[in-house]
Amino acid sequence: MPLQSEPPNVKIVIVGAGSVGVTTAYALLLSNLASEIVLLDIDTTRAEGEVIDLSHAAHFAHAKVRVARGYEDCAGATIVIITAGVNQKPGQTRLDLVKTNYRLFESVVPQVARHAPDTILLVATNPVDVLTQAAQDLSGFPTERVIGSGTAMDTTRFRHELGRHYRVNPRNVHAVIIGEHGDSQIPVWSLASIAGMRLRDYCRQAGVEYDEAAMDAVAQRTRGAAYEIIKRKGKTNYGVASVLVGIVEPIVKNNDAIVTVSRVGIYEGVGPVALSMPCKLNNSGAHMDVPLMLDDVEREGLRKSAESILEALNSARNPES
Ligand SMILES: NC(=O)c1ccc[n+]([C@@H]2O[C@H](COP(=O)([O-])OP(=O)(O)OC[C@H]3O[C@@H](n4cnc5c(N)ncnc54)[C@H](O)[C@@H]3O)[C@@H](O)[C@H]2O)c1
């Protein structure tokens, strides 16, 4: 593998050196977006093993990879990615994880915030929307500096599935999933397009049928992808790691790319609650200035999604419930 050029002077801390954390560290290393990658985990022995292994990959890049001595090593981080937490078991929904991971965030986030008051928090732990809001509450950071990976993953899967159905490169499919990174997510059919044409127009021009049942199956495969992967291999890691790098890149490069990420706001009159909408990403965080024109069904779906996330958040905040 050829040696890369010098990366920018960027430190990224990853809290949680498990499957998602380490795959993200590896993807970041190869992306050349950071000069220093620091892994922080309660299991320091595991983190040390991962760092030794990663440092051999770092031989081909320029980033330094090391284990954190403690939360003080978050100081000066441009981004702190949080992937610590328990994972879904086959058959569990993301919302089933809420209480355990909420308690974990109560111990992790204040320590990160104390040592890195100017950082951007990027949350991947599930249920990601509930925990993005928890991270904002617990850090006291402005909303734009607390970002959840949200439906960036589902949007990628949706474009992949549409690309496969229409035999078009997913890069030329523009379509988003909004709302919860979970069962109440909403595919925005009204704006989905290929080569600038809405799907029905594309089908008419291309002389192919717009197949409603096939589109339902696309949405179902998108929503169910993680369940299918977990049923077979017990976890998901490569997709989410690439998506996290795709969120880190516009922040580090300050390039205003639009990515569908989770952020606290008021949605369809419900909130404050964190859910995903397309946001502009740059070095000050995620900005909600991409006004989507949704139809009535999509707006109603968004309202329901916001309510279901709020319900989960309230049950997590109240340990007695
Ligand atoms: N957002 C997404 O798209 C997405 C995709 C896949 C997984 N996830 C979520 O990411 C999380 C991690 O998944 P995984 O497969 O990497 O799990 P994992 O079990 O492999 O890793 C979790 C790591 O967290 C560490 N940890 C636990 N408590 C900690 C604490 N207090 N401080 C620091 N580290 C701590 C553990 O030691 C472990 O190394 C899960 O919640 C999972 O559901 C999110």
The ligand as an SDF file (V2000), in Angstrom:
LIG
                    3D

 44 48  0  0  0  0  0  0  0  0999 V2000
  -25.3640    3.9850   14.7610 N   0  0  0  0  0  0  0  0  0  0  0  0
  -25.2410    2.8820   14.0480 C   0  0  0  0  0  0  0  0  0  0  0  0
  -25.5350    2.8480   12.8460 O   0  0  0  0  0  0  0  0  0  0  0  0
  -24.7070    1.6480   14.7350 C   0  0  0  0  0  0  0  0  0  0  0  0
  -24.3040    0.5180   13.9870 C   0  0  0  0  0  0  0  0  0  0  0  0
  -23.7840   -0.5810   14.6730 C   0  0  0  0  0  0  0  0  0  0  0  0
  -23.7090   -0.5760   16.0630 C   0  0  0  0  0  0  0  0  0  0  0  0
  -24.1340    0.5350   16.7370 N   0  0  0  0  0  0  0  0  0  0  0  0
  -24.0870    0.5910   18.2030 C   0  0  0  0  0  0  0  0  0  0  0  0
  -22.7520    0.8490   18.6360 O   0  0  0  0  0  0  0  0  0  0  0  0
  -22.5960    0.3540   19.9770 C   0  0  0  0  0  0  0  0  0  0  0  0
  -21.3200   -0.4630   20.0620 C   0  0  0  0  0  0  0  0  0  0  0  0
  -21.4460   -1.6400   19.2760 O   0  0  0  0  0  0  0  0  0  0  0  0
  -20.2070   -2.6540   19.1420 P   0  0  0  0  0  0  0  0  0  0  0  0
  -20.6360   -3.7030   18.1830 O   0  0  0  0  0  0  0  0  0  0  0  0
  -18.9590   -1.8850   18.8900 O   0  0  0  0  0  0  0  0  0  0  0  0
  -20.1770   -3.2600   20.6140 O   0  0  0  0  0  0  0  0  0  0  0  0
  -18.9070   -3.9480   21.3440 P   0  0  0  0  0  0  0  0  0  0  0  0
  -19.4670   -4.7330   22.4740 O   0  0  0  0  0  0  0  0  0  0  0  0
  -18.0450   -4.6330   20.3440 O   0  0  0  0  0  0  0  0  0  0  0  0
  -18.0810   -2.6980   21.9090 O   0  0  0  0  0  0  0  0  0  0  0  0
  -18.5290   -1.8840   22.9390 C   0  0  0  0  0  0  0  0  0  0  0  0
  -17.3070   -1.3640   23.6590 C   0  0  0  0  0  0  0  0  0  0  0  0
  -17.7300   -0.3930   24.6260 O   0  0  0  0  0  0  0  0  0  0  0  0
  -16.8410   -0.5170   25.7320 C   0  0  0  0  0  0  0  0  0  0  0  0
  -17.4240    0.1400   26.9000 N   0  0  0  0  0  0  0  0  0  0  0  0
  -18.4620   -0.2600   27.6590 C   0  0  0  0  0  0  0  0  0  0  0  0
  -18.6800    0.6340   28.6470 N   0  0  0  0  0  0  0  0  0  0  0  0
  -17.7660    1.6200   28.5030 C   0  0  0  0  0  0  0  0  0  0  0  0
  -17.4810    2.8180   29.2150 C   0  0  0  0  0  0  0  0  0  0  0  0
  -18.1780    3.1720   30.2950 N   0  0  0  0  0  0  0  0  0  0  0  0
  -16.4560    3.5890   28.7890 N   0  0  0  0  0  0  0  0  0  0  0  0
  -15.7220    3.2370   27.7010 C   0  0  0  0  0  0  0  0  0  0  0  0
  -15.9510    2.1110   26.9900 N   0  0  0  0  0  0  0  0  0  0  0  0
  -16.9540    1.3150   27.4000 C   0  0  0  0  0  0  0  0  0  0  0  0
  -16.6930   -2.0330   25.9000 C   0  0  0  0  0  0  0  0  0  0  0  0
  -15.5660   -2.3730   26.7000 O   0  0  0  0  0  0  0  0  0  0  0  0
  -16.5400   -2.4630   24.4450 C   0  0  0  0  0  0  0  0  0  0  0  0
  -15.1860   -2.4970   24.0370 O   0  0  0  0  0  0  0  0  0  0  0  0
  -23.8850   -0.4360   20.2860 C   0  0  0  0  0  0  0  0  0  0  0  0
  -24.7530    0.3710   21.0320 O   0  0  0  0  0  0  0  0  0  0  0  0
  -24.4610   -0.7000   18.9100 C   0  0  0  0  0  0  0  0  0  0  0  0
  -25.8530   -0.9070   18.9380 O   0  0  0  0  0  0  0  0  0  0  0  0
  -24.5940    1.6310   16.1150 C   0  0  0  0  0  0  0  0  0  0  0  0
  1  2  1  0
  2  3  2  0
  2  4  1  0
  4  5  1  0
  4 44  2  0
  5  6  2  0
  6  7  1  0
  7  8  2  0
  8  9  1  0
  8 44  1  0
  9 10  1  0
  9 42  1  0
 10 11  1  0
 11 12  1  0
 11 40  1  0
 12 13  1  0
 13 14  1  0
 14 15  2  0
 14 16  1  0
 14 17  1  0
 17 18  1  0
 18 19  2  0
 18 20  1  0
 18 21  1  0
 21 22  1  0
 22 23  1  0
 23 24  1  0
 23 38  1  0
 24 25  1  0
 25 26  1  0
 25 36  1  0
 26 27  1  0
 26 35  1  0
 27 28  2  0
 28 29  1  0
 29 30  1  0
 29 35  2  0
 30 31  1  0
 30 32  2  0
 32 33  1  0
 33 34  2  0
 34 35  1  0
 36 37  1  0
 36 38  1  0
 38 39  1  0
 40 41  1  0
 40 42  1  0
 42 43  1  0
M  CHG  2   8   1  16  -1
M  END
$$$$
